[in-house]
Amino acid sequence: MTSLISRGIHRHVIKYLAGTVVVILGVLGLPAPVSAKSPVLHPGDYAKSVERLQERLQELKFFPGLVNGYYGPETQTAVWAFQKSQGLAAENKVGVETWKALAAPRQVPPLVPAGQPRRVEIDLNSQLLTAYRRDRPVLISHVSTGGGPYFCRYGYSSSTLTPTGDFRTVKRIRRSTFDPLVTTYETFSFERDPGGDFMSGLIGGLLGIDRPRAPMAPLLPEPPSQRPTSGCVRVPAHIAEWLYRAVAVGEPVHVRFGTEMIDSKT
C-alpha cells in the first residue's frame, strides 16, 4: 500500500515539474518541447497543443498560417506537407507517429543537389514544393499537380499534366474572383528553361508515363489570347502569397519524380 502511494506521489511530482518547465519556456519566449505523448489533434481543434504544433511546423519551414492555436485549413496543409516529407501517410490528424517525427524529423534531400542556391524544387511523387535560399530550404509546401484537362486554368498551361524537367517561373497570373477554388489554392506556373537539362526532363517524362495522376473535374477553356506556359502546380493560397513575394520571375524551377512515398489518405 505504501509503495502504491509512493508511486502515485512520484507521478504527480513529475507532472508538476514537467508543467513548470513548459511555463518557464513560455515566459522566456521559447517553444514548448514536442513530445510523442502529445494529444491526437484533428481539424477544428482549438488548444495550446495546436499552438505548439504550429510553432514546430513553422520552425521546420512548413508554414501553418497564423500561430493561434486553431487547427484550420492552413495548418492542415502544413501537416500534410510535413507528413509526406517524413514518408508518412498524409491524413487529417496529428497522431503519435507525426508527433514522433516532429520531435526528431529527418532532413529531406534535395532533388537537384548541384542546383543554384536560389531555386524551387517540385517532387511529383510526394507532391511537395521546396523553395531554397542560399542552398537551404526556407519553405516546404503541399501542392497539387496536374492530372486532367485545363488543370492550369490560372496559369494557361499548354499541358494537362505537370511535366518533369527544368523551368523558369513566370509572372503571377491574376486570379478570377468567381471561382471558389482560388480562395483555397492558387496556380504557380513556369515555362521551359531553354538552358536546362534536356535529358533529365526527357528521362523523367518517360519514367512518369506509368504514373498518371487522378483526373480532375474539367474547368472552363482558356482564353486563346493568353500565352501558354509549360506547366504548373496548385499551392495553398496562403503559401502563394509568400511564394510570389519571395520567388522572382525567371528563377529556376526543377520538377522531378523523387523518392516514392506512402500513398496519401487525403
Secondary structure, DSSP 8 states (H G I E B T S, - for coil): -HHHHHHHHHHHHHHHHHHHHHHHHHHTT------TTS--B-TT-BSHHHHHHHHHHHHTT---SS-SSB--HHHHHHHHHHHHHTT----SSB-HHHHHHHHS------S-TTS-SSEEEEETTTTEEEEEETTEEEEEEE-EE-BSTTTTTTTTBS-SB---EEEEE-------SS-GGGGTEEEEEEEE-TTS-HHHHHHHHHHGGG-------------TTS--BSEEEEEEHHHHHHHHHHS-TT-EEEEE--S-------
